[in-house]
Amino acid sequence: YGSIGISPAATAAWRAHAVTQGSMPQVGRADAYLQAASRATRSGIEGVVPNVWPINVFEPCWSLYTLHLAGLFAHPALAEAVRVIVAQLDARLGVRGLGPALHFAADADDTAVALCVLRLAGRDPADDALRHFEIGELFVTFPGERNASVSTNIHALHALRLLGKPAAGTSAYVEANRNPHGLWDNEKWHVSWLYPTAHAVAALAQGKPQWRDERALAALLQAQRDDGGWGAGRASTFEETAYALFALHVMDGSEEPTGRRRIAQAVARALEWML
């Protein structure tokens, strides 16, 4: 790409130093990368760049995974777009897994979500690439990681369950990382507790039609704001409200009538706020 670690900031810093050392062929590649990164924002403002670019594995993986959480993975209107992305991911997944971008170091998080997407699309990928990151009963995001990521293990659990592989240790790790209210709020990759909570609910419920979690459901419903949305900060946000709705969508499938009525009321309030 001509970048330093797919980071526009690191690339710009390297370039600033390199030009003081005389002309170098790599400076031209760095310039081209920074210009392409700026164009990718579509802002039209010179110097505005993404914090990381490109992420041409992460974005399609998480987009399709999110369609699954929303119950839209198999929607006929999206079938062709899903087919194209799945074919690309299938071709790119190697024995070492995938990272956020092509030609970037593989990690357990991107690999796990890619496996989820491929299995949801009817493919039968091996779990070997994910096993490279397994240490004991949990998964590290990348070799040498000092503190494990809860969401990486949530995604690993989801992938293993979709593939029909044993995952008791990973499941226990995910369960052990709840807060006293039954939610997940200690994820280092995302500022909002709603992100890991939505994904954890989906992973824990996978393959278990009778799975229910009244404690998490009660806490999630209680966290709904007066305006109908959800948010970890001072105000509701569309993204976090979507995460809450994803979790409720999963929970609704195995709830008793009383619980389903409570979920329906919360969803109606959320939709009124969102729309």
Backbone as CSV, one residue per row, in Angstrom:
resi,resn,N_x,N_y,N_z,CA_x,CA_y,CA_z,C_x,C_y,C_z
1,TYR,0.814,-1.216,0.000,0.000,0.000,0.000,0.851,1.270,0.000
2,GLY,2.125,1.145,0.380,2.951,2.330,0.530,2.825,2.953,1.898
3,SER,2.222,2.213,2.826,1.953,2.758,4.156,2.870,2.152,5.205
4,ILE,2.845,2.761,6.372,3.458,2.186,7.562,2.309,1.650,8.413
5,GLY,2.142,0.342,8.407,1.117,-0.283,9.242,-0.304,0.154,8.942
6,ILE,-0.655,0.373,7.686,-1.966,0.878,7.241,-2.456,2.042,8.107
7,SER,-1.504,2.864,8.545,-1.808,4.030,9.374,-1.398,5.304,8.644
8,PRO,-2.355,6.141,8.245,-1.989,7.419,7.629,-1.107,8.277,8.538
9,ALA,-1.392,8.283,9.840,-0.599,9.105,10.760,0.845,8.630,10.818
10,ALA,1.037,7.315,10.966,2.399,6.776,11.015,3.113,6.995,9.689
11,THR,2.380,6.852,8.598,2.977,7.053,7.278,3.402,8.504,7.087
12,ALA,2.561,9.439,7.518,2.898,10.859,7.403,4.116,11.196,8.256
13,ALA,4.192,10.620,9.451,5.342,10.872,10.318,6.620,10.317,9.694
14,TRP,6.522,9.099,9.138,7.690,8.503,8.478,8.120,9.354,7.286
15,ARG,7.147,9.813,6.507,7.462,10.613,5.326,8.159,11.915,5.718
16,ALA,7.649,12.566,6.776,8.244,13.831,7.219,9.712,13.643,7.585
17,HIS,10.027,12.507,8.190,11.419,12.229,8.540,12.225,11.853,7.301
18,ALA,11.613,11.067,6.409,12.342,10.567,5.239,12.788,11.691,4.317
19,VAL,11.962,12.709,4.151,12.329,13.787,3.217,13.508,14.606,3.737
20,THR,13.752,14.553,5.038,14.913,15.273,5.579,16.205,14.507,5.338
21,GLN,16.059,13.227,4.957,17.234,12.391,4.725,17.615,12.324,3.248
22,GLY,16.952,13.107,2.429,17.217,13.082,1.000,16.126,12.337,0.253
23,SER,16.200,12.370,-1.041,15.173,11.741,-1.875,15.210,10.224,-1.720
24,MET,14.053,9.644,-1.517,13.933,8.193,-1.409,12.758,7.747,-2.272
25,PRO,12.909,6.651,-3.014,11.803,6.179,-3.861,10.531,5.898,-3.067
26,GLN,10.691,5.454,-1.815,9.523,5.105,-1.017,8.662,6.315,-0.662
27,VAL,9.244,7.511,-0.707,8.470,8.711,-0.385,7.325,8.881,-1.369
28,GLY,7.581,8.600,-2.629,6.529,8.699,-3.632,5.390,7.735,-3.354
29,ARG,5.713,6.532,-2.912,4.673,5.553,-2.575,3.882,6.019,-1.361
30,ALA,4.573,6.615,-0.392,3.876,7.135,0.786,2.939,8.272,0.396
31,ASP,3.397,9.140,-0.501,2.542,10.235,-0.979,1.279,9.687,-1.638
32,ALA,1.465,8.692,-2.495,0.318,8.113,-3.202,-0.657,7.473,-2.219
33,TYR,-0.106,6.804,-1.205,-0.965,6.181,-0.187,-1.766,7.231,0.566
34,LEU,-1.114,8.306,0.991,-1.804,9.350,1.754,-2.886,10.027,0.914
35,GLN,-2.608,10.220,-0.356,-3.618,10.813,-1.235,-4.813,9.880,-1.401
36,ALA,-4.525,8.583,-1.551,-5.615,7.610,-1.684,-6.428,7.524,-0.397
37,ALA,-5.747,7.585,0.742,-6.451,7.548,2.029,-7.349,8.765,2.183
38,SER,-6.868,9.914,1.747,-7.682,11.125,1.829,-8.911,11.022,0.927
39,ARG,-8.714,10.503,-0.288,-9.853,10.339,-1.203,-10.894,9.380,-0.639
40,ALA,-10.434,8.396,0.124,-11.353,7.393,0.672,-12.356,7.993,1.649
41,THR,-12.035,9.131,2.242,-12.980,9.765,3.171,-14.141,10.431,2.443
42,ARG,-13.936,10.748,1.164,-14.944,11.443,0.347,-15.382,12.769,0.980
43,SER,-14.490,13.336,1.772,-14.814,14.612,2.419,-14.465,15.795,1.529
44,GLY,-13.508,15.583,0.633,-13.059,16.679,-0.211,-12.185,17.681,0.517
45,ILE,-11.804,17.356,1.751,-10.990,18.272,2.556,-9.555,17.750,2.583
46,GLU,-8.634,18.532,2.093,-7.244,18.110,2.032,-6.696,17.860,3.433
47,GLY,-6.022,16.739,3.601,-5.419,16.409,4.887,-6.307,15.614,5.818
48,VAL,-7.576,15.461,5.484,-8.472,14.639,6.300,-8.337,13.191,5.841
49,VAL,-7.936,12.322,6.754,-7.705,10.913,6.418,-8.329,10.020,7.489
50,PRO,-8.593,8.760,7.173,-9.063,7.823,8.203,-7.946,7.538,9.199
51,ASN,-8.307,7.066,10.379,-7.246,6.718,11.334,-6.545,5.428,10.929
52,VAL,-7.259,4.546,10.225,-6.674,3.320,9.677,-7.250,3.141,8.273
53,TRP,-6.379,2.821,7.322,-6.858,2.593,5.949,-5.781,1.901,5.145
54,PRO,-6.168,0.931,4.304,-7.514,0.390,4.123,-7.810,-0.697,5.153
55,ILE,-9.080,-0.995,5.319,-9.492,-2.140,6.144,-10.448,-2.982,5.292
56,ASN,-9.896,-3.465,4.180,-10.704,-4.148,3.175,-11.006,-5.607,3.493
57,VAL,-10.645,-6.044,4.691,-11.120,-7.326,5.220,-12.084,-7.068,6.369
58,PHE,-11.681,-6.200,7.278,-12.522,-5.897,8.443,-13.902,-5.395,8.026
59,GLU,-13.947,-4.419,7.127,-15.241,-3.815,6.762,-16.225,-4.817,6.169
60,PRO,-15.844,-5.600,5.152,-16.818,-6.566,4.629,-17.184,-7.652,5.629
61,CYS,-16.219,-8.098,6.435,-16.522,-9.123,7.446,-17.556,-8.619,8.443
62,TRP,-17.300,-7.454,9.009,-18.214,-6.930,10.036,-19.557,-6.520,9.433
63,SER,-19.557,-6.101,8.183,-20.821,-5.744,7.538,-21.726,-6.965,7.418
64,LEU,-21.175,-8.079,6.953,-21.990,-9.287,6.805,-22.345,-9.886,8.162
65,TYR,-21.436,-9.812,9.107,-21.733,-10.310,10.457,-22.881,-9.510,11.065
66,THR,-22.879,-8.217,10.822,-23.949,-7.365,11.333,-25.279,-7.686,10.654
67,LEU,-25.241,-8.006,9.372,-26.471,-8.445,8.702,-27.043,-9.681,9.390
68,HIS,-26.169,-10.584,9.805,-26.633,-11.770,10.528,-27.284,-11.383,11.848
69,LEU,-26.650,-10.492,12.594,-27.211,-10.072,13.877,-28.583,-9.438,13.691
70,ALA,-28.782,-8.790,12.555,-30.057,-8.126,12.271,-31.073,-9.060,11.621
71,GLY,-30.668,-10.309,11.358,-31.573,-11.250,10.715,-31.738,-11.015,9.229
72,LEU,-30.745,-10.374,8.600,-30.859,-10.000,7.190,-29.829,-10.684,6.297
73,PHE,-29.075,-11.620,6.840,-27.983,-12.231,6.076,-28.494,-12.904,4.806
74,ALA,-29.652,-13.526,4.892,-30.198,-14.264,3.744,-31.283,-13.490,3.002
75,HIS,-31.369,-12.191,3.220,-32.413,-11.401,2.557,-32.181,-11.414,1.042
76,PRO,-33.212,-11.726,0.259,-33.046,-11.828,-1.199,-32.465,-10.571,-1.844
77,ALA,-32.815,-9.408,-1.334,-32.329,-8.162,-1.930,-30.822,-7.989,-1.753
78,LEU,-30.237,-8.712,-0.797,-28.812,-8.574,-0.511,-28.001,-9.766,-1.009
79,ALA,-28.669,-10.736,-1.611,-28.033,-12.014,-1.941,-26.802,-11.853,-2.824
80,GLU,-26.876,-11.039,-3.858,-25.756,-10.898,-4.780,-24.567,-10.221,-4.103
81,ALA,-24.829,-9.173,-3.337,-23.741,-8.489,-2.628,-23.078,-9.426,-1.628
82,VAL,-23.879,-10.204,-0.912,-23.338,-11.166,0.050,-22.508,-12.222,-0.676
83,ARG,-23.007,-12.717,-1.793,-22.294,-13.758,-2.539,-20.912,-13.286,-2.975
84,VAL,-20.831,-12.074,-3.482,-19.553,-11.535,-3.960,-18.554,-11.413,-2.810
85,ILE,-18.998,-10.870,-1.685,-18.095,-10.677,-0.545,-17.657,-12.014,0.029
86,VAL,-18.579,-12.963,0.131,-18.241,-14.284,0.662,-17.196,-14.961,-0.218
87,ALA,-17.353,-14.867,-1.525,-16.380,-15.470,-2.437,-14.999,-14.855,-2.248
88,GLN,-14.951,-13.546,-2.049,-13.669,-12.873,-1.829,-13.029,-13.324,-0.523
89,LEU,-13.828,-13.398,0.538,-13.294,-13.827,1.832,-12.810,-15.266,1.774
90,ASP,-13.570,-16.113,1.099,-13.197,-17.522,0.990,-11.858,-17.669,0.280
91,ALA,-11.649,-16.857,-0.751,-10.396,-16.922,-1.500,-9.224,-16.363,-0.699
92,ARG,-9.504,-15.420,0.189,-8.436,-14.745,0.929,-8.031,-15.465,2.210
93,LEU,-8.930,-16.247,2.774,-8.637,-16.905,4.051,-7.591,-17.990,3.847
94,GLY,-6.447,-17.807,4.456,-5.380,-18.790,4.353,-5.187,-19.534,5.657
95,VAL,-4.151,-20.333,5.716,-3.911,-21.156,6.898,-3.543,-20.309,8.113
96,ARG,-3.085,-19.095,7.894,-2.712,-18.216,9.005,-3.822,-17.247,9.388
97,GLY,-4.942,-17.295,8.680,-6.058,-16.430,9.027,-6.029,-15.121,8.264
98,LEU,-6.775,-14.161,8.771,-6.905,-12.855,8.129,-6.682,-11.735,9.133
99,GLY,-6.207,-10.610,8.639,-6.103,-9.398,9.438,-7.111,-8.383,8.943
100,PRO,-7.046,-7.152,9.407,-8.027,-6.142,8.997,-7.919,-5.740,7.535
101,ALA,-6.756,-5.981,6.938,-6.544,-5.637,5.531,-5.714,-6.727,4.875
102,LEU,-5.833,-6.836,3.565,-4.979,-7.768,2.836,-3.515,-7.393,3.043
103,HIS,-2.676,-8.396,3.120,-1.233,-8.211,3.278,-0.873,-7.623,4.643
104,PHE,-1.814,-7.625,5.583,-1.523,-7.172,6.943,-1.520,-8.394,7.856
105,ALA,-0.862,-8.280,9.000,-0.745,-9.414,9.913,-2.115,-9.947,10.329
106,ALA,-2.229,-11.257,10.353,-3.488,-11.895,10.741,-3.729,-11.741,12.233
107,ASP,-4.995,-11.766,12.624,-5.360,-11.726,14.041,-6.577,-12.612,14.260
108,ALA,-6.821,-12.954,15.510,-7.914,-13.871,15.835,-9.281,-13.253,15.606
109,ASP,-9.405,-11.952,15.818,-10.708,-11.302,15.710,-11.216,-11.326,14.270
110,ASP,-10.408,-10.818,13.340,-10.813,-10.832,11.936,-10.993,-12.261,11.426
111,THR,-10.115,-13.155,11.861,-10.216,-14.549,11.429,-11.510,-15.183,11.918
112,ALA,-11.856,-14.942,13.180,-13.074,-15.533,13.743,-14.323,-15.023,13.038
113,VAL,-14.393,-13.723,12.798,-15.581,-13.170,12.138,-15.656,-13.650,10.691
114,ALA,-14.517,-13.772,10.027,-14.517,-14.314,8.665,-15.047,-15.744,8.655
115,LEU,-14.643,-16.550,9.631,-15.143,-17.922,9.726,-16.649,-17.937,9.958
116,CYS,-17.124,-17.036,10.811,-18.572,-16.930,11.047,-19.305,-16.652,9.740
117,VAL,-18.822,-15.670,9.007,-19.485,-15.257,7.768,-19.478,-16.393,6.744
118,LEU,-18.347,-17.060,6.605,-18.260,-18.155,5.643,-19.203,-19.293,6.007
119,ARG,-19.273,-19.620,7.291,-20.170,-20.705,7.705,-21.626,-20.301,7.513
120,LEU,-21.967,-19.070,7.828,-23.336,-18.593,7.639,-23.740,-18.639,6.170
121,ALA,-22.749,-18.520,5.286,-23.011,-18.556,3.847,-23.033,-19.974,3.293
122,GLY,-22.890,-20.962,4.175,-22.954,-22.343,3.727,-21.623,-22.974,3.405
123,ARG,-20.534,-22.236,3.595,-19.208,-22.816,3.373,-18.822,-23.650,4.593
124,ASP,-17.773,-24.443,4.441,-17.327,-25.308,5.535,-15.838,-25.088,5.796
125,PRO,-15.481,-23.902,6.303,-14.059,-23.613,6.523,-13.504,-24.389,7.714
126,ALA,-12.233,-24.688,7.652,-11.565,-25.327,8.786,-11.276,-24.280,9.849
127,ASP,-11.138,-24.740,11.086,-10.854,-23.808,12.180,-9.363,-23.689,12.463
128,ASP,-8.524,-24.284,11.602,-7.081,-24.289,11.844,-6.507,-22.884,11.988
129,ALA,-6.958,-21.967,11.130,-6.416,-20.606,11.170,-6.693,-19.946,12.510
130,LEU,-7.862,-20.212,13.076,-8.209,-19.628,14.372,-7.400,-20.258,15.496
131,ARG,-7.117,-21.540,15.384,-6.397,-22.258,16.445,-4.985,-21.729,16.649
132,HIS,-4.437,-21.037,15.659,-3.099,-20.449,15.823,-3.067,-19.466,16.991
133,PHE,-4.221,-18.914,17.334,-4.289,-17.872,18.362,-4.807,-18.403,19.699
134,GLU,-4.973,-19.702,19.791,-5.517,-20.309,21.003,-4.405,-20.561,22.015
135,ILE,-4.593,-20.052,23.212,-3.648,-20.287,24.304,-4.456,-20.774,25.500
136,GLY,-4.298,-22.024,25.835,-5.115,-22.591,26.910,-6.569,-22.630,26.489
137,GLU,-7.412,-21.969,27.258,-8.845,-21.995,26.974,-9.368,-20.660,26.447
138,LEU,-8.449,-19.797,26.015,-8.906,-18.541,25.409,-8.064,-18.223,24.182
139,PHE,-8.467,-17.171,23.493,-7.790,-16.763,22.263,-7.193,-15.373,22.448
140,VAL,-5.949,-15.221,22.012,-5.335,-13.893,21.988,-5.613,-13.279,20.618
141,THR,-5.758,-11.974,20.572,-6.046,-11.324,19.296,-4.862,-11.455,18.352
142,PHE,-3.663,-11.315,18.901,-2.446,-11.471,18.114,-1.350,-11.972,19.044
143,PRO,-0.321,-12.622,18.511,0.753,-13.140,19.359,1.378,-12.040,20.204
144,GLY,1.582,-12.325,21.479,2.201,-11.357,22.373,1.235,-10.419,23.047
145,GLU,-0.049,-10.555,22.785,-1.047,-9.689,23.428,-0.993,-9.891,24.944
146,ARG,-0.927,-8.812,25.680,-0.745,-8.904,27.136,-2.054,-9.033,27.899
147,ASN,-3.124,-8.492,27.367,-4.425,-8.618,28.034,-5.457,-9.018,26.990
148,ALA,-6.082,-10.147,27.215,-6.985,-10.720,26.221,-8.185,-9.817,25.964
149,SER,-8.699,-9.887,24.766,-9.883,-9.128,24.372,-11.127,-9.977,24.562
150,VAL,-12.111,-9.415,25.245,-13.365,-10.135,25.452,-14.074,-10.353,24.124
151,SER,-14.138,-9.324,23.278,-14.886,-9.477,22.028,-14.201,-10.441,21.066
152,THR,-12.877,-10.505,21.088,-12.198,-11.502,20.260,-12.628,-12.901,20.671
153,ASN,-12.707,-13.147,21.975,-13.136,-14.460,22.447,-14.621,-14.700,22.189
154,ILE,-15.418,-13.646,22.227,-16.829,-13.769,21.854,-16.941,-14.220,20.401
155,HIS,-16.174,-13.602,19.522,-16.226,-13.964,18.106,-15.658,-15.359,17.871
156,ALA,-14.616,-15.718,18.614,-14.075,-17.074,18.499,-15.116,-18.100,18.940
157,LEU,-15.808,-17.808,20.039,-16.869,-18.699,20.513,-17.956,-18.852,19.453
158,HIS,-18.369,-17.756,18.866,-19.420,-17.802,17.845,-18.968,-18.642,16.652
159,ALA,-17.730,-18.436,16.218,-17.214,-19.202,15.082,-17.169,-20.693,15.396
160,LEU,-16.661,-21.047,16.568,-16.547,-22.458,16.935,-17.916,-23.117,17.027
161,ARG,-18.878,-22.419,17.574,-20.223,-22.994,17.668,-20.859,-23.153,16.293
162,LEU,-20.664,-22.174,15.427,-21.188,-22.300,14.068,-20.553,-23.475,13.333
163,LEU,-19.283,-23.728,13.618,-18.564,-24.824,12.977,-18.777,-26.155,13.676
164,GLY,-19.510,-26.142,14.791,-19.773,-27.375,15.523,-18.575,-27.907,16.280
165,LYS,-17.682,-27.012,16.705,-16.468,-27.410,17.415,-16.632,-27.187,18.920
166,PRO,-15.931,-27.970,19.742,-15.998,-27.768,21.200,-15.512,-26.376,21.581
167,ALA,-16.210,-25.756,22.524,-15.830,-24.394,22.916,-16.174,-24.124,24.370
168,ALA,-16.118,-25.150,25.203,-16.521,-24.989,26.603,-15.646,-23.976,27.326
169,GLY,-14.333,-24.029,27.108,-13.439,-23.107,27.793,-13.655,-21.669,27.372
170,THR,-13.838,-21.452,26.089,-14.080,-20.095,25.588,-15.415,-19.572,26.086
171,SER,-16.414,-20.443,26.110,-17.731,-20.051,26.628,-17.630,-19.641,28.093
172,ALA,-16.874,-20.405,28.869,-16.704,-20.081,30.289,-15.995,-18.737,30.457
173,TYR,-15.018,-18.460,29.596,-14.303,-17.179,29.662,-15.252,-16.025,29.375
174,VAL,-16.083,-16.172,28.359,-17.042,-15.120,28.012,-18.021,-14.904,29.158
175,GLU,-18.531,-15.983,29.722,-19.470,-15.873,30.840,-18.821,-15.196,32.042
176,ALA,-17.560,-15.512,32.287,-16.863,-14.975,33.457,-16.586,-13.482,33.345
177,ASN,-16.696,-12.936,32.143,-16.387,-11.519,31.944,-17.611,-10.622,31.931
178,ARG,-18.715,-11.115,32.459,-19.887,-10.266,32.649,-19.649,-9.330,33.836
179,ASN,-20.392,-8.229,33.858,-20.402,-7.393,35.058,-21.504,-7.891,35.995
180,PRO,-21.655,-7.328,37.184,-22.669,-7.826,38.128,-24.097,-7.798,37.590
181,HIS,-24.352,-6.993,36.562,-25.695,-6.913,35.983,-25.911,-7.927,34.866
182,GLY,-24.856,-8.676,34.535,-24.984,-9.687,33.497,-24.627,-9.210,32.109
183,LEU,-24.057,-8.008,31.999,-23.677,-7.443,30.707,-22.152,-7.462,30.555
184,TRP,-21.670,-7.036,29.411,-20.229,-7.033,29.134,-19.766,-5.594,28.938
185,ASP,-18.959,-5.097,29.860,-18.551,-3.688,29.789,-17.044,-3.493,29.921
186,ASN,-16.268,-4.551,29.701,-14.817,-4.430,29.866,-14.080,-4.771,28.574
187,GLU,-14.647,-4.331,27.448,-14.036,-4.597,26.145,-13.067,-3.481,25.765
188,LYS,-11.835,-3.839,25.466,-10.813,-2.819,25.201,-10.880,-2.239,23.790
189,TRP,-11.562,-2.919,22.866,-11.589,-2.440,21.490,-12.778,-1.528,21.196
190,HIS,-13.697,-1.395,22.123,-14.897,-0.593,21.850,-15.308,0.139,23.112
191,VAL,-15.617,1.416,23.001,-15.932,2.230,24.173,-17.294,1.884,24.761
192,SER,-18.178,1.311,23.957,-19.539,1.051,24.427,-19.720,-0.393,24.867
193,TRP,-20.380,-0.586,26.013,-20.685,-1.935,26.486,-21.717,-2.621,25.596
194,LEU,-22.435,-1.873,24.793,-23.483,-2.460,23.962,-22.912,-3.300,22.821
195,TYR,-21.716,-2.964,22.358,-21.087,-3.740,21.284,-20.774,-5.168,21.735
196,PRO,-19.969,-5.366,22.787,-19.702,-6.745,23.200,-20.937,-7.461,23.714
197,THR,-21.867,-6.735,24.314,-23.073,-7.382,24.826,-23.895,-7.973,23.691
198,ALA,-24.107,-7.209,22.628,-24.879,-7.720,21.488,-24.210,-8.938,20.872
199,HIS,-22.896,-8.887,20.726,-22.186,-9.994,20.105,-22.120,-11.200,21.036
200,ALA,-21.998,-10.962,22.338,-21.966,-12.072,23.294,-23.294,-12.817,23.320
201,VAL,-24.380,-12.086,23.300,-25.706,-12.717,23.289,-25.846,-13.614,22.061
202,ALA,-25.420,-13.123,20.904,-25.512,-13.917,19.677,-24.648,-15.169,19.758
203,ALA,-23.437,-15.030,20.306,-22.529,-16.174,20.393,-23.026,-17.217,21.385
204,LEU,-23.474,-16.770,22.549,-23.932,-17.706,23.577,-25.211,-18.423,23.168
205,ALA,-26.039,-17.761,22.384,-27.301,-18.367,21.954,-27.132,-19.285,20.746
206,GLN,-25.999,-19.176,20.054,-25.802,-19.950,18.835,-25.905,-21.457,19.092
207,GLY,-26.772,-22.103,18.367,-26.929,-23.549,18.495,-27.687,-23.997,19.717
208,LYS,-28.255,-23.059,20.467,-28.985,-23.399,21.689,-30.368,-22.747,21.628
209,PRO,-31.336,-23.420,20.983,-32.663,-22.817,20.765,-33.380,-22.389,22.042
210,GLN,-33.081,-23.051,23.153,-33.766,-22.724,24.407,-32.965,-21.776,25.290
211,TRP,-31.876,-21.227,24.760,-31.030,-20.344,25.570,-31.802,-19.100,25.977
212,ARG,-31.726,-18.800,27.255,-32.358,-17.586,27.776,-31.438,-16.967,28.812
213,ASP,-31.529,-15.656,28.966,-30.697,-14.952,29.945,-31.519,-13.809,30.516
214,GLU,-32.270,-14.124,31.551,-33.182,-13.132,32.119,-32.436,-11.969,32.765
215,ARG,-31.263,-12.254,33.324,-30.497,-11.188,33.981,-30.024,-10.158,32.953
216,ALA,-29.448,-10.630,31.854,-28.988,-9.710,30.813,-30.162,-8.974,30.175
217,LEU,-31.264,-9.676,29.969,-32.438,-9.039,29.374,-32.951,-7.914,30.259
218,ALA,-33.057,-8.183,31.557,-33.552,-7.160,32.484,-32.632,-5.945,32.494
219,ALA,-31.318,-6.183,32.508,-30.361,-5.071,32.534,-30.408,-4.275,31.232
220,LEU,-30.559,-4.973,30.125,-30.617,-4.299,28.832,-31.871,-3.431,28.721
221,LEU,-32.998,-3.961,29.154,-34.242,-3.186,29.105,-34.188,-1.991,30.053
222,GLN,-33.572,-2.194,31.208,-33.468,-1.103,32.182,-32.567,0.016,31.668
223,ALA,-31.613,-0.321,30.817,-30.666,0.677,30.303,-31.252,1.531,29.184
224,GLN,-32.441,1.172,28.710,-33.057,1.985,27.655,-33.383,3.371,28.195
225,ARG,-33.028,4.391,27.453,-33.240,5.769,27.899,-34.689,6.202,27.690
226,ASP,-35.022,7.308,28.300,-36.392,7.821,28.199,-36.789,8.128,26.756
227,ASP,-35.803,8.476,25.926,-36.131,8.799,24.531,-36.331,7.556,23.669
228,GLY,-36.032,6.378,24.237,-36.211,5.131,23.504,-34.932,4.523,22.982
229,GLY,-33.825,5.275,23.058,-32.560,4.770,22.556,-31.664,4.233,23.655
230,TRP,-30.475,3.811,23.253,-29.453,3.358,24.202,-28.161,4.112,23.923
231,GLY,-27.344,4.263,24.958,-26.050,4.900,24.785,-25.221,4.778,26.044
232,ALA,-23.928,4.537,25.879,-23.035,4.422,27.026,-22.595,5.784,27.541
233,GLY,-22.764,6.809,26.735,-22.371,8.154,27.131,-23.544,8.969,27.630
234,ARG,-23.520,10.243,27.315,-24.553,11.146,27.830,-25.850,11.092,27.034
235,ALA,-25.801,10.543,25.834,-26.988,10.555,24.978,-27.109,9.242,24.222
236,SER,-28.303,8.977,23.750,-28.527,7.808,22.906,-27.832,8.002,21.563
237,THR,-27.385,6.908,20.970,-26.815,6.958,19.623,-27.475,5.881,18.769
238,PHE,-27.504,6.123,17.464,-28.098,5.150,16.556,-27.332,3.829,16.592
239,GLU,-26.002,3.904,16.593,-25.206,2.678,16.557,-25.461,1.820,17.792
240,GLU,-25.415,2.438,18.959,-25.601,1.667,20.188,-27.030,1.147,20.319
241,THR,-27.989,1.920,19.856,-29.371,1.451,19.874,-29.519,0.237,18.967
242,ALA,-28.824,0.245,17.843,-28.850,-0.918,16.951,-28.282,-2.146,17.651
243,TYR,-27.188,-1.983,18.405,-26.627,-3.118,19.136,-27.643,-3.688,20.124
244,ALA,-28.321,-2.811,20.832,-29.335,-3.265,21.782,-30.434,-4.039,21.067
245,LEU,-30.859,-3.548,19.920,-31.909,-4.222,19.163,-31.437,-5.571,18.627
246,PHE,-30.165,-5.671,18.258,-29.634,-6.966,17.829,-29.756,-7.989,18.957
247,ALA,-29.357,-7.579,20.167,-29.431,-8.485,21.314,-30.876,-8.879,21.601
248,LEU,-31.773,-7.918,21.570,-33.187,-8.208,21.832,-33.768,-9.118,20.755
249,HIS,-33.314,-8.958,19.532,-33.769,-9.817,18.431,-33.429,-11.276,18.722
250,VAL,-32.223,-11.521,19.221,-31.814,-12.885,19.565,-32.620,-13.394,20.751
251,MET,-32.736,-12.580,21.790,-33.433,-12.994,23.006,-34.909,-13.277,22.757
252,ASP,-35.498,-12.551,21.840,-36.925,-12.694,21.565,-37.280,-14.100,21.085
253,GLY,-36.327,-14.766,20.455,-36.608,-16.077,19.878,-36.896,-17.171,20.875
254,SER,-36.440,-17.015,22.116,-36.628,-18.084,23.108,-37.321,-17.603,24.375
255,GLU,-37.863,-16.407,24.346,-38.508,-15.857,25.537,-39.948,-16.355,25.693
256,GLU,-40.414,-16.314,26.935,-41.819,-16.586,27.230,-42.659,-15.384,26.779
257,PRO,-43.984,-15.562,26.657,-44.837,-14.463,26.175,-44.660,-13.151,26.932
258,THR,-44.499,-13.218,28.259,-44.330,-11.980,29.028,-43.052,-11.256,28.621
259,GLY,-41.977,-12.008,28.496,-40.711,-11.420,28.077,-40.777,-10.859,26.674
260,ARG,-41.474,-11.542,25.793,-41.589,-11.068,24.416,-42.392,-9.768,24.335
261,ARG,-43.374,-9.638,25.194,-44.137,-8.384,25.224,-43.260,-7.228,25.679
262,ARG,-42.421,-7.482,26.682,-41.510,-6.437,27.157,-40.525,-6.050,26.062
263,ILE,-40.030,-7.045,25.345,-39.105,-6.773,24.247,-39.801,-5.971,23.155
264,ALA,-41.021,-6.358,22.816,-41.771,-5.653,21.766,-41.999,-4.194,22.131
265,GLN,-42.285,-3.934,23.393,-42.496,-2.555,23.839,-41.211,-1.742,23.718
266,ALA,-40.087,-2.363,24.110,-38.798,-1.665,24.020,-38.426,-1.396,22.567
267,VAL,-38.664,-2.371,21.707,-38.348,-2.209,20.288,-39.198,-1.095,19.675
268,ALA,-40.468,-1.052,20.029,-41.353,-0.008,19.498,-40.869,1.379,19.902
269,ARG,-40.442,1.532,21.146,-39.924,2.821,21.606,-38.645,3.184,20.859
270,ALA,-37.784,2.184,20.657,-36.527,2.441,19.955,-36.780,2.854,18.509
271,LEU,-37.695,2.161,17.847,-37.985,2.487,16.454,-38.588,3.879,16.322
272,GLU,-39.416,4.249,17.276,-40.003,5.591,17.247,-38.917,6.651,17.343
273,TRP,-37.912,6.393,18.198,-36.807,7.348,18.327,-35.930,7.356,17.074
274,MET,-35.658,6.179,16.525,-34.756,6.081,15.381,-35.383,6.622,14.101
275,LEU,-36.673,6.434,13.951,-37.327,6.812,12.697,-38.017,8.162,12.775
